[in-house]
Amino acid sequence: MFWPKLPNKQVKEKVFSALSRNLNYREEKILGLPATYLDQEQFYFDAPFLKDAAFLSVLIHNPNHIGCHTYQKGESYFSGTQELEIDLMRICAEEIFGATAGGYDGYVAPGGTEANIQAQWVYRNYFQKEKNAKPHEIALIFSEDVHYSAYKGCNLLGIKAITVSVTENRAWNLQDLEKKLTAAQQAGIKYLIIHLSMGTTMFGSVDTSAPVLEIVRKHNMDYFVHVDAAFGGFIYPFTANSTDLSFKNPEISSITIDGHKMLQAPYGTGIFLCRKGMIEYAQTAEASYVQGTDFTLCGSRSGANAIAVWMILMTHGSDGWKYLMQKLIDRTDHICETLDELGIDYFRHPAMNIVTLKASQVPANIAAKYHLVADNFQHPKWWKIVTMMHVEKNIIDEFLMDLHQSRLK
Ligand SMILES: Cc1ncc(COP(=O)(O)O)c(C=O)c1O
């Protein structure tokens, strides 16, 4: 994995140059588009800082990145900034997730929820079109630690949700998987979408594909595998020695990654990636007034979001990002070492920055003081700590000292 770090000046120049290749509502005769720049009372072009603020400049020019630009040329009006989105997809798919050159499609989605549902939508349509499947013959299968967007998608798409329990170490319970698959087949399920997580929301656990797929294969069902790396996608590939949840694994068909989680990008920067040949199943051919039609759930989307993620990746380079993520792992190690000394039970994946503590061992006032998040705020069984960039050592130490004090009482 390697992409170079660029000096700030060059990052800015590239963004302004991309913007200059877009159609400009201020300078050109644009009568047909139901779109324009941002409100000029609030977001005026003449603000003096704008000449140095590449992201804000794109935001104010307000390019629409509707469509899927890795697939085919989209709206020609905004081809400059679309090119940077295409480069962003290349970095995520090829550099981070091991895809072959050009062997993927993708776009910047509003978030992980849409990217996960987009995957389900693509596969449901594939099964319907190619296998003549009925929605009630298609199921999404996932572990109980899944993000709730999995259920949301099943509800929207009319497909069945199958939840598999987990073991002590948050891995798929393979006996339960076997049981659920047998029951599903008896109930008429013929097609599966397997949802694996690279960093579950509550535990940061990372699924392993091989044991799950070995059992699925025995059941002779058609399936696709989607990886939800919404949380883990910008940390785990940088901190783990290797992963089976990438495009290098021929079993993996699509991946969700969120810029607005670990990458510190603004909200609205989910990323959906799938292998070439699949995005067509989500094409809305009726979108005939959009150049290139549409392949996404959301439709119109701000080009500024893609630019924000691209700028962050360029600012750090792959080595810089790896270093930053390792810093968070070191801080998380420090938390776990102290919890071990205090005899407090927790779950943590060694290459992730989430520590999930048994609620019975954490006084409620400490959980409240440090804004720990519960699995269920009504009846907490677990509290989680997420070592994000703002979680500095001094705050961690204060928390650990409070926990230590509470153990002495
Ligand atoms: C693993 C996982 N997937 C998907 C999502 C949904 O992301 P978003 O809130 O960006 O839609 C989250 C959010 O926390 C998540 O943790």
The ligand as an SDF file (V2000), in Angstrom:
LIG
                    3D

 16 16  0  0  0  0  0  0  0  0999 V2000
  -19.8520   -0.7820   11.4930 C   0  0  0  0  0  0  0  0  0  0  0  0
  -20.7420    0.3430   11.0830 C   0  0  0  0  0  0  0  0  0  0  0  0
  -21.3990    0.2840    9.9080 N   0  0  0  0  0  0  0  0  0  0  0  0
  -22.1970    1.2660    9.4740 C   0  0  0  0  0  0  0  0  0  0  0  0
  -22.3980    2.4010   10.2340 C   0  0  0  0  0  0  0  0  0  0  0  0
  -23.3200    3.4520    9.7430 C   0  0  0  0  0  0  0  0  0  0  0  0
  -22.6370    4.6020    9.4220 O   0  0  0  0  0  0  0  0  0  0  0  0
  -23.3800    6.0090    9.1940 P   0  0  0  0  0  0  0  0  0  0  0  0
  -23.8560    6.4510   10.5320 O   0  0  0  0  0  0  0  0  0  0  0  0
  -22.2950    6.8140    8.5950 O   0  0  0  0  0  0  0  0  0  0  0  0
  -24.5020    5.8010    8.2460 O   0  0  0  0  0  0  0  0  0  0  0  0
  -21.7460    2.5100   11.4680 C   0  0  0  0  0  0  0  0  0  0  0  0
  -21.9500    3.6840   12.3170 C   0  0  0  0  0  0  0  0  0  0  0  0
  -21.5680    3.7510   13.4340 O   0  0  0  0  0  0  0  0  0  0  0  0
  -20.8990    1.4530   11.9090 C   0  0  0  0  0  0  0  0  0  0  0  0
  -20.2590    1.5100   13.0760 O   0  0  0  0  0  0  0  0  0  0  0  0
  1  2  1  0
  2  3  1  0
  2 15  2  0
  3  4  2  0
  4  5  1  0
  5  6  1  0
  5 12  2  0
  6  7  1  0
  7  8  1  0
  8  9  2  0
  8 10  1  0
  8 11  1  0
 12 13  1  0
 12 15  1  0
 13 14  2  0
 15 16  1  0
M  END
$$$$
